[in-house]
Structures are given as structure tokens and as C-alpha cells.
Amino acid sequence: MAERHHLWAVANLLVGRYGAEARARARENADEANRAGDGEVSAFWTDVDSALPPHPDSSPTAGGPA
């Protein structure tokens, strides 16, 4: 599993780029990696999805690195 601050950073970038669509993008990336047989990358994107804020159109600073 990736370190928490890496997951938070990627989640923050997704929110910045995709806003409310960030969660869908993370899940699409996980599904795509899974279909390609790359379980490690799929797990990373699933973890990023978990690191996203409840409402991805908001900033993921809550729970981010101190």
C-alpha cells in the first residue's frame, strides 16, 4: 500500500483536475488496471478513491498530512 501522504497528494490532484468527477476517475483507473491484470496498480487507485473527501468537489485537506 502506498504511503498515506502519497494517496492524499494524488487525491488532491484528482480533485483539482476533475472536481466532482474525481471519484469516478479513480474508480475507472482501478477498473482499467484490474482488467489489465495489474492488481498492485488497481489497489493503489482503490486506495486513492478511499482517500478522496466525501464530496470530491471540496478540498481533501481534512485528513491530509499535517
N, C-alpha and C positions, 0 to 999 in steps of 0.2 A: 504494500500500500504506500502511496506517495505521502510525503510529509504534509501535515495539515496546512502549513503556510503555502505550499505549492498548490494545493487544491483550492484554497481561498483565492490565491492570485489568479488562477485560471477562471474560477467562477466570476471574479470581479471583471476580468477581461470579457467574458461572455456577456455579462450584464451590460457592460459599456458598449459592446458592439451590437448585441441583439435585443437588449431590453427585455420585454415580456416574453420574447421567444427563446430566451437563453436556456430554459429548462428543456424545451423541445430539441434544441440543437445538441445539448449534451446527451440526451437520450438517443438521438439519431446517430451521433458519433459512437456511442456504446453499441448500438444495434449493428452498425456497419462493421465495427471491429469484430464483433461476435460472429457475424456472417463470414468474415474473412478468416475466422479461426484464431483470432488473436485475443485470447482471454485476458491477458495482462492489460492490454490497452482498453478492452471493454470494461474491466474492473476499474481502471483509472477514471473513465468517463462516468461510470456509475457513481464513483466517489465524488466527482466534481458535481454531479447532479445533487447529491446529498449536501454538498457544501453551499449550494445556492440558497439565497434567502427565501422565505416562504412566498414572497411576492417579488419575483425577479426584476420587476421594473423599479424596485428600490435598491439602494446601495447595500452590498453584503458586508458592511462594516461591522455589524453586530455579529460577534463570534469570530471576527477576523483577528489576525495577530495583534498583540498588544504593542 
